[in-house]
Amino acid sequence: MMNQLLTIARAIDALNEWVGRASKWLVLVATLISAGNAAIRYGFDRSSNAWLEIQWYLFALIFLLGAGYTLKHNGHVRIDILYGRFSPRAQAWIDLIGGLLFLLPLCGLLAWMGWDGFVTSWAEGEMSPDAGGLSRWPIKLAIPVGFALLGLQGIAEVIKRAAFLTGRIPLVQERPEEVA
């Protein structure tokens, strides 16, 4: 049973690795759009709400799509002053219990609530209230997708911590500075 769960965890890891690496490119896109928008605004005294909103959308996508990747690489903020003093076994228990009691229920709730917000936005054809603004449904879709990816990675991390605690695998926790 644990071998099948570890196979699932590896598949989730691969998915979030791919999504996280792909979403890194959104930083470049957002930077280029921001620079181009500023150049046009100050150089030609022109502006567009759509270009301003796409910057906001990209910023949101970077965080929503990168959250699972960040969890996979152990890059989320935690109280290291305490956590770092514990043994790897105690850390695994904290991660396992925290994942089951806090992370997974929260991700499930936010993905479910976000889906409802997306469906409503899609059905109503919701648009930005600003002149020339964008449709709202694409960014509202990113909310449940982002929390689903984070929740999936939470499942993978719970599986890996359980496997470590039962002696099936060594605990390998990557730090963000180790990621290429």
Wavefront OBJ file of the C-alpha trace (Angstrom):
o trace
v 0.000 0.000 0.000
v 2.761 2.466 0.953
v 4.511 1.812 -2.373
v 1.370 2.835 -4.277
v 1.033 5.945 -2.116
v 4.676 6.846 -2.759
v 4.039 6.427 -6.505
v 1.149 8.890 -6.178
v 3.381 11.259 -4.184
v 6.052 11.124 -6.906
v 3.423 11.910 -9.576
v 2.177 14.886 -7.552
v 5.781 16.025 -7.050
v 6.359 15.845 -10.808
v 3.168 17.794 -11.547
v 4.004 20.602 -9.121
v 7.624 20.656 -10.283
v 6.448 21.180 -13.861
v 3.825 23.804 -12.934
v 6.269 25.615 -10.634
v 9.039 25.750 -13.212
v 6.587 26.917 -15.875
v 5.157 29.603 -13.593
v 8.637 31.029 -13.045
v 8.383 32.361 -16.589
v 5.398 34.428 -15.525
v 7.818 36.593 -13.525
v 9.625 37.528 -16.732
v 6.356 38.114 -18.594
v 5.007 40.299 -15.759
v 8.258 42.273 -15.643
v 8.269 42.884 -19.403
v 4.610 43.912 -19.426
v 5.158 46.200 -16.449
v 8.184 47.835 -18.052
v 6.420 48.194 -21.398
v 3.325 49.612 -19.753
v 5.395 52.159 -17.817
v 7.342 53.139 -20.941
v 4.158 53.687 -22.923
v 2.467 55.555 -20.080
v 5.372 57.946 -19.468
v 6.744 58.071 -23.019
v 3.492 58.458 -24.895
v 1.067 59.492 -22.142
v -1.090 56.424 -22.863
v -2.445 53.861 -20.477
v -4.637 50.786 -20.569
v -6.594 49.177 -17.765
v -6.250 45.826 -19.500
v -2.434 46.017 -19.344
v -2.579 47.045 -15.688
v -4.944 44.191 -14.892
v -2.860 41.598 -16.731
v 0.036 42.553 -14.442
v -2.206 41.883 -11.444
v -3.367 38.575 -12.949
v 0.205 37.458 -13.581
v 1.254 38.411 -10.053
v -1.624 36.330 -8.668
v -0.777 33.404 -10.954
v 2.849 33.409 -9.815
v 1.781 32.912 -6.212
v -1.201 30.629 -6.786
v 0.546 28.284 -9.208
v 3.851 28.403 -7.342
v 2.492 27.492 -3.898
v 2.609 23.710 -4.435
v 6.105 23.967 -5.907
v 7.217 26.031 -2.916
v 5.802 23.449 -0.500
v 7.536 20.655 -2.402
v 10.847 22.464 -1.967
v 10.198 23.283 1.702
v 10.212 26.993 0.978
v 7.200 28.134 2.978
v 7.723 30.331 6.007
v 7.587 28.578 9.342
v 8.800 29.251 12.829
v 12.282 27.820 12.290
v 13.518 29.039 15.647
v 11.532 26.162 17.198
v 11.080 23.749 14.309
v 14.785 23.716 13.466
v 15.679 22.570 16.982
v 13.598 19.408 16.722
v 14.845 16.054 15.459
v 13.926 15.051 11.900
v 11.413 12.599 13.377
v 9.706 15.345 15.429
v 9.710 17.629 12.383
v 8.074 14.887 10.327
v 5.354 14.502 12.973
v 4.743 18.259 12.985
v 4.534 18.301 9.180
v 2.242 15.263 9.124
v -0.165 16.561 11.773
v -0.076 20.114 10.421
v -0.763 18.844 6.923
v -3.693 16.704 7.994
v -5.282 19.146 10.437
v -4.590 22.509 8.812
v -3.173 22.479 5.286
v -5.416 19.898 3.628
v -8.735 21.075 5.120
v -7.900 24.709 4.310
v -6.885 23.889 0.726
v -10.034 21.820 0.249
v -12.238 24.594 1.571
v -10.574 27.331 -0.483
v -10.551 25.231 -3.669
v -14.244 24.429 -3.199
v -15.191 28.038 -2.421
v -12.976 29.294 -5.234
v -14.667 26.936 -7.692
v -18.047 28.379 -6.788
v -16.684 31.897 -7.356
v -15.270 30.853 -10.730
v -18.532 29.208 -11.855
v -20.534 32.292 -10.893
v -18.079 34.582 -12.680
v -18.134 32.372 -15.792
v -21.930 32.108 -15.870
v -22.410 35.853 -15.458
v -19.649 36.762 -17.909
v -18.128 38.908 -15.167
v -15.927 41.704 -16.438
v -13.696 44.180 -14.701
v -15.591 47.259 -13.552
v -12.816 49.407 -15.053
v -13.155 50.676 -18.614
v -11.260 48.412 -20.981
v -10.679 45.849 -18.224
v -10.445 42.090 -18.584
v -12.776 39.179 -17.957
v -12.634 38.067 -14.318
v -13.294 34.343 -14.747
v -9.736 33.357 -15.800
v -8.178 34.680 -12.614
v -11.027 33.294 -10.555
v -10.298 29.875 -12.068
v -6.701 30.188 -10.887
v -7.861 30.268 -7.250
v -9.282 26.732 -7.063
v -6.542 25.424 -9.362
v -3.809 26.943 -7.188
v -5.304 25.624 -3.959
v -5.906 22.212 -5.553
v -2.224 22.051 -6.556
v -1.185 23.108 -3.047
v -3.556 20.543 -1.540
v -2.209 17.812 -3.811
v 1.319 18.687 -2.753
v 0.131 18.596 0.857
v -1.082 15.038 0.248
v 2.303 14.127 -1.233
v 4.111 15.632 1.752
v 1.859 13.776 4.223
v 2.560 10.512 2.361
v 6.312 11.155 2.415
v 6.287 12.027 6.137
v 4.272 8.886 6.929
v 6.694 6.796 4.849
v 9.639 8.340 6.711
v 8.042 7.732 10.107
v 7.411 4.085 9.229
v 11.014 3.656 8.028
v 10.139 3.262 4.342
v 12.142 6.207 2.999
v 14.759 8.656 4.253
v 13.452 12.164 4.820
v 14.817 14.513 2.194
v 13.697 18.093 2.575
v 14.977 20.412 -0.088
v 15.667 24.000 0.810
v 14.757 26.687 -1.739
v 18.399 27.661 -2.231
v 19.120 24.103 -3.403
v 16.594 24.318 -6.236
v 17.902 25.242 -9.659
l 1 2 3 4 5 6 7 8 9 10 11 12 13 14 15 16 17 18 19 20 21 22 23 24 25 26 27 28 29 30 31 32 33 34 35 36 37 38 39 40 41 42 43 44 45 46 47 48 49 50 51 52 53 54 55 56 57 58 59 60 61 62 63 64 65 66 67 68 69 70 71 72 73 74 75 76 77 78 79 80 81 82 83 84 85 86 87 88 89 90 91 92 93 94 95 96 97 98 99 100 101 102 103 104 105 106 107 108 109 110 111 112 113 114 115 116 117 118 119 120 121 122 123 124 125 126 127 128 129 130 131 132 133 134 135 136 137 138 139 140 141 142 143 144 145 146 147 148 149 150 151 152 153 154 155 156 157 158 159 160 161 162 163 164 165 166 167 168 169 170 171 172 173 174 175 176 177 178 179 180
